[in-house]
Amino acid sequence: YLQIKQQLLVNPGVVLEDVKEVHSHTMALQQCDTFLNKYNWKLVETDDTALSAKLLKQHKSKHIAAVASKLAAKMYGLEILASNIHTQKNNYTRFLLLKKQQEPIVDANKASLYFITDHQRGSLSRVLAEIAGLGINLSKLQSFPIPGSDFKYAFHADLEFDLMEQFANAVKKIKLKTNELRIYGCYKKGIWRSEEHT
């Protein structure tokens, strides 16, 4: 979990009155909506905050600003016109580090699952009861519509546990109550860091 701090970046010498457009990732623009809504700027969504900063530098525009990090400003030689413009000052984002190796993590205490229930009344509740009954904490539950189905949903869940045996038992019991179950991975719970991420 990394703390996200957003800055308004411009090319050297640009002042607030010069800015006509602000470019950044959709989420970054949303994170700064209180600040950005004070101005009559055109907001342009891009693929990435750091890429917005890079393109700003390349085009040397006097009328475009970017929302990105202090690190992006430093990397591309941009100036910070306004600091810490994000609305939520305690803003964290979870990042996952993925690898192909199949080696089990011995001290794992968290797992991410994907499952589909049979779409009968109470089917999700029965899955959740199994999880709770084993003393496992459900730290995230998110539903997704299944494309091409008649209002059927899949679920993403993050489970926190003390022992891998708890999780193994949960998987056995959940399999009996779902039409499909995938384990995305087992890992150690993330730690909160007060750092900036691009």
Residue pairs with C-beta under 8 A, 6 or more apart in sequence:
1 92
1 93
1 94
1 95
1 190
1 191
1 192
1 193
2 92
2 93
2 95
2 193
2 195
2 196
2 197
3 90
3 91
3 92
3 192
3 193
3 194
3 195
3 196
3 197
4 31
4 69
4 86
4 91
4 92
4 93
4 196
4 197
5 69
5 70
5 84
5 86
5 91
5 196
6 24
6 28
6 31
6 32
6 49
6 67
6 68
6 69
6 84
6 85
6 86
7 67
7 68
7 69
7 70
7 73
7 80
7 82
7 83
7 84
7 85
8 22
8 32
8 35
8 65
8 66
8 67
8 80
8 81
8 82
8 85
9 53
9 56
9 65
9 66
9 67
9 68
9 72
9 73
9 76
9 78
9 79
9 80
9 81
10 18
10 19
10 56
10 64
10 65
10 66
10 78
10 79
10 81
11 56
11 57
11 60
11 61
11 62
11 78
11 79
12 77
12 78
12 79
13 62
13 79
14 62
14 65
14 79
14 81
15 81
16 81
16 82
18 62
18 63
19 39
19 41
19 63
19 64
19 65
19 81
20 41
20 42
20 63
20 64
21 41
21 42
21 43
21 44
21 63
21 64
21 65
22 29
22 36
22 41
22 42
22 43
22 44
22 64
22 65
22 66
22 67
23 44
23 45
23 46
23 52
23 55
23 56
23 64
23 65
23 66
23 67
24 32
24 44
24 45
24 46
24 49
24 52
24 66
24 67
24 68
25 45
25 46
25 47
25 48
25 49
25 52
25 67
26 45
28 49
28 67
28 68
29 36
29 43
29 45
29 67
31 86
31 87
31 88
31 91
32 67
32 85
32 86
32 87
33 87
34 87
35 82
35 85
35 86
35 87
36 43
36 67
36 85
41 65
46 52
46 55
49 66
49 67
49 68
49 69
49 72
49 198
50 68
50 69
50 71
50 72
50 75
50 198
52 66
52 67
52 68
53 66
53 68
53 72
53 73
53 75
53 76
53 78
54 72
54 75
54 76
55 66
56 64
56 65
56 66
56 76
56 78
57 76
57 77
57 78
65 81
66 72
66 78
67 85
68 198
69 196
69 197
69 198
70 80
70 196
71 196
71 198
72 78
72 198
73 79
73 80
92 192
93 197
94 190
95 197
98 185
104 186
105 186
105 187
105 188
107 188
108 164
108 167
108 186
108 187
108 188
109 160
109 161
109 162
109 188
109 189
110 139
110 158
110 159
110 160
110 161
110 186
110 187
110 188
110 189
111 158
111 159
111 161
111 167
111 183
111 184
111 185
111 186
111 187
112 156
112 157
112 158
112 159
112 183
112 184
112 185
113 156
113 157
113 158
113 159
113 174
113 181
113 182
113 183
113 184
114 154
114 155
114 156
114 157
114 180
114 181
114 182
114 184
115 127
115 154
115 155
115 157
115 174
115 178
115 180
115 181
115 182
116 146
116 152
116 153
116 154
116 155
116 178
116 179
116 180
117 123
117 124
117 127
117 153
117 155
117 177
117 178
117 179
118 178
118 179
119 152
119 153
123 177
124 155
126 177
127 174
127 177
127 178
128 138
128 141
130 170
130 173
130 174
130 177
131 138
131 157
131 159
131 170
131 174
132 138
134 161
134 166
134 169
134 170
134 173
135 161
135 162
135 166
136 159
136 160
136 161
136 166
136 167
136 170
137 159
137 160
137 161
138 157
138 158
138 159
139 158
139 159
139 160
140 156
140 157
140 158
141 155
141 156
141 157
142 155
142 156
142 157
143 153
143 154
143 155
144 153
144 154
144 155
144 156
145 151
145 152
145 153
146 152
146 153
146 154
154 180
159 167
159 170
160 189
161 167
161 170
164 186
167 186
171 181
171 183
174 181
175 181
